[in-house]
Amino acid sequence: MTKGYETTFGSSPRQRGESSSAGEDMNGRSPLTPGTTAFMAFAAGAAMANNYVMQPILPDVTASLGIKVSTAGLLAGATQAGYLIGIVFLVPLGDLFNLKKVIIAQQVLLSIFLLFSALSQNYTMLIVGLFIVGLASSSSLQLSSLGFRVSPDDSRGVNMGAIMAGISAGIVMSRIISGYLSDEYGWRYMLVILSSITAFITVIAIKALPNHNTSSARPKTYTSLLKRLPILFSEHNMLRTSISVGGCWFFIFSMLWVSLSIYLSNRFSLTSTEIGIFGFAGLAGVLVTRPAGKLADRFGTKRVITFSFITIFIGIMSLLAGVNSLFPLILGVVLFDMGVFSAQVANQMRVLSVDPGARNSILSIYMCFYYGAGALGSSLGSYVLGVYGWFAVCGVAASACIFGLLVVLKGMRGFSDPISPLKSSVSGNY
């Protein structure tokens, strides 16, 4: 079944039952102007940022509500849990309803519950509010899917790269912005400001976002949509191999960032503020997402993913050398962040190409496993560092990197490139 499907995917859009102008409007023009793409990138980044805004201000929140510091982590965890549930239960809605309307509905929900969280009078209310904030912030993935769906074939990578650059920037900048707003105005007003920004984005989205209706072959009910998720996972080998390689680099990313903060504190006696500066190195990943998408458009996703794994491996080797000097650590962070973000752009293009009739459902499955791998990396990072040391952390990361690279290079069944490089005199066959 999988093999037959992959053959179908190589056919023309008309043979697949899709409009040959899937990425264009009725007048033959792309609905994604540079301004629209920039807005979608900003909206996606702003939505994603809400998952991380509580992390740097937990001491202020605990003092304000009079709760124990030991339970404060649940406040940050509530948004992450909500986001994971949103991936599974809300992202597939884009295969059932008009995707623009789904995004706007989630943005409205996000704005309301940011305000609800700001007005929370006790710990339980805040937990509930932040959980739904995380749930609704999965609109960032809906925007990514919409950008892919309405883009012409020759610019999907560029547009995806731009939107994912916005998401990456939202993750990097969220802690800095929320900390500043909380210091200046208090954490409650910080959430009110974020709610207002979200409401403003929603109003613009009503006019700015392009419409995209679902396929006529869509599931008829929400229940049938959810029941189809495990079927899609078992049907498409390309999805499973994309999950395997994506899980490798997000496992590495999460494990290294968790253990790095502890290592910097213990080995170099850096303060929390000094450690936080390392987060700016993550901006290197933001800068390469759009070029990575452009390269994927031209040379194919497989080559971009291969090069990204090599970059991640070199970054890990640089981290391994950071025993007596901070410079190799900084260089290592820059390199592995660049590799991770580049690979994710290309791999998400692969994932969204697996099944044109179920793109949001496929994305939901992929991101669920992706964040699961990240959670495993976060959990193992401090343990491996504490028991076996920094060399062991880098060794585990390097092993995961090599495994992912072998999946690509050895051409595990299903890792043929679904994105045909444009006018490809240089691409060859994968």
C-alpha positions in Angstrom: 0.0 0.0 0.0 2.8 2.4 0.9 4.7 1.6 -2.2 1.7 2.2 -4.4 1.0 5.5 -2.7 4.5 6.7 -3.2 4.2 6.0 -6.9 1.0 8.0 -7.0 2.7 10.9 -5.2 5.2 11.1 -8.1 2.3 11.7 -10.5 0.9 15.0 -11.6 -1.5 17.0 -9.3 -4.4 16.2 -11.7 -3.7 12.5 -11.4 -3.7 12.7 -7.6 -7.1 14.3 -7.8 -5.8 17.8 -6.8 -6.1 21.0 -8.6 -3.0 21.8 -10.5 -3.1 25.3 -9.0 -3.3 24.2 -5.4 -0.9 26.9 -4.4 -2.7 29.6 -6.4 -5.8 31.7 -6.3 -8.5 31.9 -9.0 -6.4 34.4 -11.0 -3.3 32.3 -11.1 -1.4 34.3 -8.5 0.1 32.9 -5.3 -2.0 33.9 -2.3 1.2 34.1 -0.3 2.7 37.6 -0.9 5.9 38.5 1.0 3.7 40.5 3.4 1.3 37.7 4.0 4.2 35.3 4.6 5.8 37.7 7.1 2.5 38.1 8.9 2.0 34.3 9.2 5.6 33.9 10.5 5.0 36.6 13.1 1.6 35.1 14.1 3.1 31.6 14.4 6.0 32.8 16.5 3.7 34.8 18.8 1.5 31.7 19.3 4.4 29.4 20.0 6.0 31.9 22.4 3.1 31.5 24.8 4.4 28.0 25.6 7.5 29.4 27.2 6.6 32.7 28.7 6.0 31.3 32.2 9.4 29.7 32.6 11.6 32.7 33.6 8.9 34.3 35.9 8.0 31.3 38.1 9.6 32.8 41.2 7.3 35.9 40.8 4.2 33.8 40.3 4.9 31.5 43.3 5.4 34.5 45.5 2.3 36.2 44.2 0.0 33.2 44.7 1.7 31.9 47.9 2.4 28.5 46.5 5.4 26.2 47.1 8.4 26.5 44.8 8.4 22.7 44.4 5.0 22.8 42.6 5.8 25.8 40.4 7.2 23.6 37.6 3.7 22.4 37.0 2.8 25.9 35.8 5.4 25.7 33.0 4.5 22.1 32.4 0.8 22.9 32.0 1.4 24.8 28.7 3.6 22.0 27.4 1.0 19.4 28.2 -1.7 21.5 26.6 0.4 21.9 23.5 0.9 18.2 23.1 -2.8 17.6 23.5 -3.5 20.3 20.9 -1.1 18.6 18.5 -3.1 15.4 18.7 -6.7 16.7 19.0 -6.7 20.1 17.3 -4.2 20.1 14.5 -6.0 17.3 12.6 -9.1 19.7 12.4 -7.4 21.3 9.4 -8.3 18.2 7.4 -12.0 18.6 8.4 -12.7 22.3 8.2 -11.5 25.4 6.5 -8.0 25.9 7.9 -8.3 29.7 8.1 -11.4 29.4 10.3 -9.7 26.8 12.5 -6.7 29.1 13.0 -8.9 32.1 13.9 -10.9 30.0 16.3 -7.8 28.9 18.1 -6.4 32.4 18.2 -9.6 33.6 19.8 -9.4 30.8 22.4 -5.7 31.7 23.0 -6.5 35.4 23.7 -9.4 34.6 26.0 -7.4 32.2 28.2 -4.3 34.4 28.3 -6.6 36.9 29.9 -8.2 34.2 32.1 -4.8 33.2 33.3 -3.9 36.9 34.1 -7.1 37.1 36.2 -6.6 33.8 38.0 -7.0 34.1 41.8 -5.5 30.7 42.7 -3.2 28.0 41.6 -5.9 25.7 40.1 -7.4 28.4 38.0 -3.9 29.3 36.6 -3.1 25.7 35.8 -6.4 25.4 33.9 -5.8 28.6 32.1 -2.2 27.8 31.1 -3.2 24.3 29.9 -5.7 25.8 27.5 -3.2 28.4 26.4 -0.9 25.6 25.4 -3.8 23.8 23.7 -4.7 26.8 21.6 -1.1 27.8 20.8 -0.9 24.8 18.5 -2.3 27.3 16.0 1.4 27.8 15.2 1.4 24.4 13.5 -1.9 25.2 11.7 -0.2 28.3 10.2 2.8 26.2 9.1 0.4 23.7 7.4 -1.6 26.6 5.7 1.6 28.1 4.4 2.6 24.8 2.8 -0.8 24.1 1.4 -1.2 27.5 -0.4 2.3 27.9 -1.6 3.2 27.2 -5.2 5.4 24.1 -5.6 8.5 26.1 -6.4 8.4 28.2 -3.3 7.1 25.9 -0.6 10.5 25.5 1.1 11.1 29.3 1.2 7.7 30.0 2.7 7.9 27.1 5.1 11.4 28.3 6.1 10.1 31.9 6.8 7.2 30.6 8.9 9.4 28.3 10.9 11.9 31.1 11.4 9.1 33.0 13.1 8.3 30.0 15.3 12.0 29.6 16.2 12.3 33.3 17.0 9.2 33.1 19.2 10.8 30.3 21.2 14.1 32.1 21.6 12.7 35.6 22.3 9.7 34.5 24.5 11.8 34.1 27.7 13.5 37.5 27.2 10.3 39.4 26.4 8.2 37.8 29.2 11.0 38.4 31.7 11.2 42.1 30.8 7.4 42.7 30.8 7.1 40.9 34.1 9.8 43.0 35.7 8.3 46.2 34.4 4.6 45.6 34.9 4.2 42.3 36.8 3.3 38.9 35.5 -0.4 39.5 35.4 -0.1 42.6 33.2 2.4 40.6 31.1 -0.3 38.1 30.3 -2.8 40.9 29.6 -0.4 42.4 27.1 0.1 39.0 25.4 -3.7 38.6 25.3 -4.0 42.0 23.6 -1.3 41.2 21.1 -3.0 37.9 20.3 -6.4 39.6 19.8 -4.8 42.1 17.5 -3.2 39.3 15.4 -6.6 37.6 15.2 -8.3 40.7 13.8 -5.6 41.0 11.1 -5.8 37.3 10.4 -9.5 37.5 9.5 -8.5 39.7 6.5 -4.9 38.6 5.8 -4.9 34.8 5.9 -5.7 33.0 2.6 -8.6 30.6 2.6 -8.0 26.9 2.2 -10.9 24.4 2.0 -10.3 20.7 2.7 -10.4 17.9 0.2 -13.7 16.5 -0.8 -12.3 13.1 0.3 -12.0 14.3 3.9 -13.3 12.3 6.9 -17.0 13.0 7.6 -16.7 13.3 11.4 -14.2 14.3 14.0 -14.3 10.7 15.4 -13.4 9.2 12.1 -10.6 11.8 11.7 -9.0 10.7 15.0 -9.5 7.0 14.2 -7.6 7.5 11.0 -4.4 8.7 12.8 -3.0 5.2 13.6 -4.0 4.0 10.2 -2.0 6.8 8.6 1.0 6.0 10.8 0.9 2.3 9.7 0.3 3.1 6.0 3.1 5.5 5.2 6.7 4.3 5.6 7.9 7.8 4.6 6.1 9.2 7.7 7.7 6.6 10.0 11.2 7.3 8.6 10.7 11.0 8.9 9.7 10.5 12.5 12.8 8.4 13.1 15.2 11.1 11.8 13.3 14.0 13.3 13.2 12.3 16.7 17.0 11.9 16.6 17.8 15.6 16.3 15.1 16.9 18.7 16.3 14.3 21.2 19.8 15.7 20.8 18.6 19.3 20.9 16.6 18.8 24.1 19.2 16.7 25.9 22.0 19.1 25.1 20.2 22.2 26.2 19.1 20.7 29.5 22.5 19.3 30.4 24.4 22.3 29.1 22.9 24.8 31.6 23.9 22.5 34.5 27.4 21.9 33.0 28.0 25.6 32.5 27.0 26.3 36.1 29.1 23.5 37.6 32.2 23.6 35.3 32.5 27.4 34.7 30.5 28.8 37.7 28.3 30.9 35.4 25.3 32.7 36.9 21.8 32.1 35.5 21.9 35.4 33.6 25.2 34.4 32.0 23.9 31.0 31.1 20.8 32.7 29.6 23.1 34.6 27.2 23.9 31.2 25.6 20.3 31.3 24.4 21.2 34.0 21.9 23.3 31.5 20.1 20.0 29.8 19.3 19.3 32.8 17.0 21.7 31.2 14.6 19.1 28.5 14.0 16.5 31.1 13.2 18.7 32.7 10.6 19.2 29.5 8.6 15.6 28.3 8.4 14.6 30.4 5.3 17.8 29.6 3.4 17.4 25.9 4.3 13.9 25.9 2.8 15.2 27.6 -0.4 17.9 24.9 -0.7 15.3 22.2 -0.1 13.2 23.7 -3.0 16.2 23.5 -5.3 18.2 20.4 -4.3 15.6 18.3 -2.4 14.9 17.6 1.2 17.2 14.6 1.6 20.3 16.5 0.8 19.5 19.3 3.2 18.8 16.8 6.0 22.0 14.9 5.3 24.1 18.2 5.5 22.2 19.2 8.6 23.1 15.9 10.4 26.8 16.5 9.5 26.5 20.1 10.9 24.9 18.7 14.1 27.7 16.2 14.5 30.4 18.8 14.1 28.6 20.9 16.7 28.6 18.0 19.1 32.3 17.5 18.6 32.9 21.1 19.4 30.8 20.8 22.6 32.9 17.8 23.5 36.0 19.9 23.3 34.6 22.5 25.7 36.3 21.3 28.8 38.5 24.2 29.6 37.1 26.9 27.3 33.8 28.5 26.6 34.5 29.2 22.9 34.1 25.6 21.7 30.8 25.4 23.7 29.5 28.6 22.0 30.6 27.4 18.6 29.0 24.0 19.3 25.7 25.5 20.3 25.6 27.6 17.1 26.4 24.6 14.9 24.0 22.1 16.4 21.2 24.7 16.5 21.8 25.6 12.8 21.7 21.9 12.0 18.5 21.1 13.9 16.5 24.1 12.6 17.6 23.4 9.0 16.8 19.7 9.2 13.4 20.5 10.7 12.4 22.8 7.8 13.3 20.1 5.2 11.8 17.2 7.2 8.5 19.1 7.8 8.3 19.6 4.0 8.6 15.8 3.6 5.9 15.2 6.2 3.4 17.6 4.7 4.0 15.9 1.3 3.2 12.4 2.5 -0.6 12.5 2.0 -2.1 15.6 0.3 -5.5 14.6 1.6 -4.5 14.3 5.2 -1.7 16.9 5.7 -2.8 18.1 9.1 -3.3 14.6 10.5 0.1 13.6 9.2 1.6 16.7 10.8 -0.2 15.9 14.1 1.3 12.4 14.2 4.8 13.6 13.3 4.9 16.4 15.9 3.5 14.1 18.6 6.4 11.7 18.3 8.8 14.7 17.7 8.0 16.3 21.1 8.0 12.8 22.7 11.6 12.4 21.6 12.3 15.8 23.0 10.8 15.0 26.3 12.9 11.8 26.5 16.0 13.9 25.7 15.2 16.4 28.4 14.6 13.7 30.9 17.9 11.9 30.2 20.1 14.9 29.9 20.6 15.8 33.6 20.7 12.1 34.5 23.4 11.2 32.1 25.4 14.3 33.0 25.1 13.6 36.8 26.0 9.9 36.6 28.4 9.7 33.7 29.6 13.2 33.0 29.8 15.6 30.0 31.6 13.3 27.7 28.8 10.7 28.1 26.2 13.4 27.2 28.1 14.2 24.0 28.6 10.5 23.3 24.9 9.8 23.5 24.1 12.8 21.3 26.7 11.8 18.7 25.3 8.2 18.6 21.8 9.5 18.0 23.2 11.8 15.3 25.0 8.9 13.6 21.9 6.7 13.7 19.8 9.5 12.1 22.4 10.1 9.4 22.6 6.4 8.6 18.8 6.3 8.2 19.2 8.9 5.5 22.4 7.7 3.8 21.5 4.0 3.8 18.2 4.9 2.2 15.9 3.0 4.6 12.8 2.0 2.6 10.6 5.1 2.3 13.3 7.7 2.5 13.2 8.6 -1.2 12.8 12.4 -1.6 9.1 13.3 -2.2 10.0 16.9 -3.3 11.2 16.9 -6.8 14.0 19.4 -7.1 13.1 22.2 -9.5 14.4 22.0 -13.1 16.8 19.6 -11.7 20.0 19.3 -13.7 21.8 19.2 -10.4 19.7 17.1 -8.3 19.9 13.6 -9.7 17.8 10.7 -8.3 17.7 9.9 -4.6 
